[in-house]
């Protein structure tokens, strides 16, 4: 097997002794993760399909294994050596083609060749962080949705049972209509921004509740008021349900749920085919950051697009590093050595002046990612600056103290700060 060809077993995340059933299950899981509609790319999608087509057929699998025995593949670049702690030491010297400016990036070497394949690296050993629960998903909210719906239906039935005889039953629609309408309004983006619609629903419900309470006499009035309050709580819960589900789906689009089954997921620089220079920077920064995978429970996902409000530009995120309830968003840039400083809007300047590319969008990316992760998850942004001239890298100066939850520094500095920050939390126990 050529050294630049991905290992099909590693790609699917199975052992070489895996049965056909295990290969099929791994293939289905990987296809959900790399589908272009999730966070994958068409290239990854085709590569996983090729791996499965090769391994599912006994004859082609035997031929593949025979080639493998005659030329053992090199281990994937993204797999770290087993080590219980991160290595914050100096970065290894640059390989061929990785130093200096990138005009000659296409001449070969690590910075001139395409990525060898997806970095689907499974955890080195079983750990409590094998599938971190850092996202809300519809599957984790179904029981809440069902409980709220059941509460609302029971409350509505109780109101029907306690409905005053002197008030026509048709007035019950004044209570039922808002309870049904509010979740539908919350589902439609163009409607949920119209405050007058919400006001109509609230006033309609309040009017129906006042009429029913006024027509009820004696102790039954207080019972009815309690049931009406329960119905109002259920209606408010149903109105909030679309928001919870929407957040879960947005986070699933940002980070595919199946991607966290792997220690390192996706190809650095995927989706930057139109920008070779940034693709090279993404691969070089990934080589340094993947040392963090030696921390127990760490997951690294490459090549994401942060969610952005409608009409605004999307921000490409080179790397995301997760551990426990902490998530580090990392953007990588190649800039000349200089004295950098943050502006009040989260952009970087040099010598007190803005420069092209200084507004990386890291602040906006962190802000939008915070909106879709659970409240307990802390999100911080990091800008890793690779020098365009390694000989002058020691002359670079970066802002201290940090601007809010944003930090800029050299790749080594960023890796060390992330390791320290992630080391303060424990992996999530999903057992």
N, C-alpha and C positions, 0 to 999 in steps of 0.2 A: 504493500500500500504506500502511496506517496505520502511524504511527511506533511504536505499541505492539504491532504484529503481528510475530512472529519471522520472520526470513528463512529460508524453507524450505531453500534451498541451504546456508546457514550451519548450519542445524539438522542436516542430514545430513552436513555436512562435505565438500561437493563444490563444484567450480567451476560457474559458470553455463553453461559449455560442456560439461558432463559428458554422457557417453553414457548411454543407458538401462541398459546393463550396469553402469556405474560407480555409477549411482544405486541400483540393486538391491543391489549389494554393500555400499554405504554404509548402506543401510536395514537390511540384516540385521545389520551390525555395531552400529548404533545401537540396534536393538531388543534385542539381547543385553545392552547396557549399561543400558537404561532399564527393563527388565522388572521389575515389582514384586517378583519373587522374588529379583532381584539387589539393586542398591542404588537402583533407580529408584522412580518413583511411577506411579500409574495415570494421572495427568494428563500426565506426560511421555510415557508409553506411547501415549496417544491422540494427542498432538500430533505425535509422530514418524510415526504411522500416517497422519494427515491429510496431512503433508508428502509422504509417499511416494505416497499416492493422487493427490495433485495433480500431482506431477512425472512419474509413470510414464505418464500419459495424454497424448499429444501435444497434443490440443485444450485440455485444462485447463492444461497447462504453458504453451502459447502465450498463453492468456488471463491466466495469472498473470504472465508476463513482460511482457505489454502493460500491466497495471496497475502493474507495477514501474517501467516506463519513464516512465509519466506522473507517478508519485510515488515517487521513489527513497527507499528505506528508510534510516532512520538506522542507523549501525553499531551492533552489539550493545553494550550498556553494559559488558559484561565484557571486550571486546577492548581491550587496552592499546595505546597508541601505541608504534611501534617505537622501542626505546631499549636500548642494550646494558647498562645498569646500572639497578638499582632507584633509585627516587626517595624518599629518606628525608625529604624536606622536609615543610613543614607541610601539613596536610590542607586541601583546598579548603573554602570556607565552606559551611555546610549549605544545602541547597536548601529549597524550600517544604515545610513540614510535617515537616522533619527535626529541628527543634530543640524544646527543652522537653519536658514530659511528653507521654505518648502518648494522653491521653484523647480527643483529637480526631484520632486517626490515620485515622479513616475519612472525613475530610472532603475527601480528594483529595490530589494531589501525590504525590511519590515514596513517602511513608510511608503513604499511604492507598489505594494501588492495588495489585493483585496483581502478581507478577513477570511481565514481558512474555513469558517463555518460557525454555526451558533455555539455559544459557550454554555451548553447545558451541563453544568457540573453538579452532581448530586452531593449531599453532605458526606464528608469523609467517614463519619461514624454516627450512629443514632444519637440524636440530641433532642432536648425538649423543644427546640425551635424548628423542628422539621417542616412545619407549615404554619408560619406565624399568623395569628389572627389580628391583623392591624386594620381591617376594613369592615365597614358595614356592608352587608350583602342582603339581597331580598330574602335569601334562604334563612338568614339569621333573624329576620324580622317577621317572618310569616306568622309566628305564634303571637306576636304583639298585634299584628293586623287582625288576626282571627279573634283574639281576646277583645279588642276594641269593638269589632263588628258585633260579636256576641253580646257584649255589654249594651251596645246601642239598641239592638233588636229587643233584648229583654226589657230595657227601659221603655221602648216604644209600646210594647205589649202591655206593660204595667200602666202606662198612661191611658191606653185604650180601655183597660179594665176599670180605671178610676175616673173615666171621663164623665163629667156632670151630665145628668139626664136633661137638664134644661138647655143645653148648648148643642146645636146640630153637630152631628158627627163629621160633617164636611169641614168644620173648622180645624179638625185634627191635621188637615193638610198644611195648615200654617206652621205646624211643628215638623211634619215629615218632609216637606219640600226643602227647607234649608239644610236638614241633615243629609239629604241625598245630593243637593246641589253643590255644597261646599267642597267635597272631594273632587267633583268633576271640574269645578273652577280651578282648583289647585293643580289639576293635571294639565291644563291648557296654559302655556306660557303667555299667550295674548290676553287671557282672561284674568289670570291671578294678579296681574299688575293693576287691575281696575278696582280701586278702593270702593267705588260706589256699589259694585256688585256685592262685595263683602258686607257693606252697610245694609243693603237691602235684605240679605239673608239674616243678619243679626236682628234687625228690626222686625222682620216677619216672625221670627221665632219668638222674640220677646213679646210681640203683640198677641200671638196665640197663647203663650204661657200666662199672660196677665188675664186674658178673657177666661181661660179655664179655671184659674185660681179664684177669680171673682165670682164665678158661678157655683163654686164648691162651698158647701157649708160645714161648719163644725170642725171636728178633729180631722176629717178626711181632707180638709184643705192643706194642712201641714204635711200629710202623707203625700198628697199630689205634688206639693212644692218640692219635696225631697226627690221624688221620681223625676220631675221636670229638670231639676239640677243635674241628676245623673244622666239624663238624656242630653243635656247641653254639654256635659263633659265628654260623652261618647261622640257627639257630633264634632267637637273640637279635635278629638283624637283622630277621627276619620279624615278631617281636613288636613292634619299634619302628616298622615301616612304617605301621600305621594311625595312629599319632600324627603322623607327618610329613604324611600325606594329610589328616588332620583339620585340622591347622594351616593347610594350604594352602586348604582349603575355607572355613574361618572367615575367612581374609583376603580371599578372593574375595567373600564375602558383605559384608565391611566396605567394600572398595573394588573395584568391578567391574573386571576386567582391562582391558576395552575403554575404560574411562573415562580411562586414562592415554594413550590415543591423542590426547586433546585437551589443550590447554593449561589450559583452565578448564572444569570439568564440573559440571553440575547447577545448579538454581535455589537461590540462598540462601534459607534458611527453608523449604525443601520439607518437608512433613510436619508443619508447625506451624499447620495451618489452625485448630486450636482455640485458638491463642494468638497473636493478631494483634500484641500488643506485642513478643513475642520474634521474630516474623517480621520486623517492622520493624528490630529491632536486628540481626538476621542480615543483612539487606540493606545496612544502613548500614556494618556492619563489613566486609562483602564488598567494598564500593566502595573502602575503604581498603587492604585486604589484596591486592586484585587488582593493585596496582602491582608486587607482587613477581613477577608473571609476566614482567616485563621482564628478569629474570635468566635467562640461558640455561639450559635444561634444567629449569626449575621447572614443576611441575604442581600445580594447585589443585583440590581436590574439595570441594564444598559439601554440607552436610546428610547426615551419617552418624550411625549409631547404634553406639556402641562395644560390643563383645561383653562380656557380663557372666555371671558364674556363675549357674547355675540358682537361681531363687528370689530374686534380687536385682534391683533396679530398673535399667532400661536408662538409659544416659546419652547424651543427644543432643549431638553434636559439630557445631558450626556450620561449621567449616572444617578441612581438613587441607592442609598445604603440604608438598610433597615435592621434594627435590633430591638426587641422588646417594644416599648412604647415610644421609640424615637426614630425619626426618619430624617436622613441627611440628603438634601437636594444639591447636586454638584454640577456646576457648569465649568467647562474647561476652555481656556483661551491661550493663544500664543501671542505674547506682547513683548516689546523691547523692555529692557531693564529701566526702571525709573522710580520716582517717588509717587505712589498712588494714594488717593484719599477718596472717601465716600462723600457723595453729595446727600442733601436731605431727602432726595427722592430715590435713593438706593442705586445710583449710578456711580461709576468710578471716574475720577479725574487724575491727571498727571501734571505735576507742577502747577496745580491749581486751575488747570484748564481742561474742559471736556475734550475727548478725542474720539475718533470713529471707533465704534464698537464698545465704548466704555459703558454704555447702558446695556448690560447683558440681559436685562429682564429678570434677573434672579429674584428681585423683590416681589415682582408681580407673580412669578411662578410659585413662590413660597406662599403668598397670600391666597392664591386660588387652590393650591393643594390643601391648605388648611381647611378650606370650606368643605372638602369631600372626605377627609379622614375623621375618625372619631375624635371627640373632644379631648380624650385622654392622651392622644398621640401628639408629641411635641415635634415640630418641624423647624429645621434650621437650613439656611442656604449658605453654600460655599462656592467661591470662585477660585478654581485652581489655575494659576498662571504659569504656563511653560515658557521659558525664555526663548526668544528668537535667536539669541547669541549665547550659547552656554558659557562662553568665556567671561561674560559680563553678568551672569546670573546673580553673583554675590552683591551686585550694586542695586538690586531691586529692593524697594522699601514698601511695606504694606501697612495699611491703617491699623492702629491700635489706640484706644480700645475698639471693640467691635461696634458696628453700626446696627443696633437692635439685635436681631438674630441672624445677621449676615456677616460673613467673614471672607476676606480675600487673602491669598498667600501663595507661596510656591506649592508645587504638588506635594513635597515632603511635609511642609507645614500643615497643609490642609489634611493630609492623611493622619498626621499625629493628633491634630485637634479633633478629628472625627473619632479616632480610636479612644481618646480620653473621654469624649462626650458619651459615646456608646457604651464605654466600659462602666459608666455610672448606673446603668440599668441592667436588669436581669432578662434573659430570654423568656419569651412567653411559653408557658407550659400548656401544650395543647393535648396532652394525654387524657 
